[in-house]
């Protein structure tokens, strides 16, 4: 059973009132929770990684609960995404360990979330940033929620660490006007439309 000791957790919160246009009422809110953890696979190749996803499930639930606390009412949360920055002694596949524990934790705590959780990962040096993609929780085709939140930790990831990230949003882009499926017009409930 791999160990992923946490060195640091950070929660970033944004309230977006406008982006040059009229003030949004209510303001759009989004947050990201980041955990800097030791990478037990750094420095070498390990053939079997998949079982380590189970070891990260408690971290996924912890970060999800922190995000819900930061944003308030879970019923107002309608966007989410996830990501990972793997330190330079690791490989991109170590970031992929986050797919199940990060995504399923948010879907479990938010209840009826149907859409796939957008994801981004990369290998990055100390202080690297990541654009975590955001999408609507119930329909991937809701264009107003195509967005990203840039995140990073100033002192990580160290070469033998991973920064795991979850992000959530209350509302889409502040001045969305690109048409397409609107959140209040979701009818199929298949995760796409």
QUIURLIN-V997799 format. One record per backbone hydrogen bond with DSSP energy under -0.5 kcal/mol. NH is the residue of the N-H (numbers start at 1). CO is the residue of the C=O. If there is no record, write none. Layout:
((NH,CO) (NH,CO))
//
This chain:
((7,36) (8,36) (10,34) (12,32) (14,30) (16,28) (17,15) (24,17) (28,16) (29,170) (30,14) (31,168) (32,12) (33,166) (34,10) (35,164) (36,8) (37,35) (37,162) (38,5) (39,160) (40,38) (42,39) (43,89) (44,41) (49,47) (52,49) (53,50) (54,51) (55,51) (56,52) (56,53) (57,53) (57,54) (60,56) (61,57) (62,58) (63,59) (64,60) (65,61) (66,62) (67,63) (68,64) (69,65) (70,66) (71,67) (72,68) (76,73) (77,74) (78,76) (78,169) (79,169) (80,135) (81,167) (82,118) (83,165) (84,120) (85,163) (86,84) (86,122) (87,161) (89,159) (90,87) (94,91) (95,91) (95,92) (96,92) (97,93) (97,94) (98,95) (99,96) (101,97) (102,98) (103,98) (103,99) (104,100) (105,101) (106,102) (107,103) (108,104) (109,105) (110,106) (111,107) (111,108) (112,110) (113,107) (114,137) (115,137) (118,80) (118,116) (120,82) (122,84) (124,86) (124,122) (127,156) (128,125) (130,151) (132,130) (132,149) (133,131) (134,147) (135,80) (137,78) (140,191) (141,192) (142,139) (143,141) (143,181) (144,181) (145,142) (146,143) (147,134) (147,145) (149,132) (151,130) (153,128) (156,153) (161,158) (162,37) (163,85) (164,35) (164,162) (165,83) (166,33) (167,81) (168,31) (169,79) (170,29) (171,169) (173,144) (176,173) (181,141) (185,182) (186,183) (187,193) (188,193) (191,138))
//
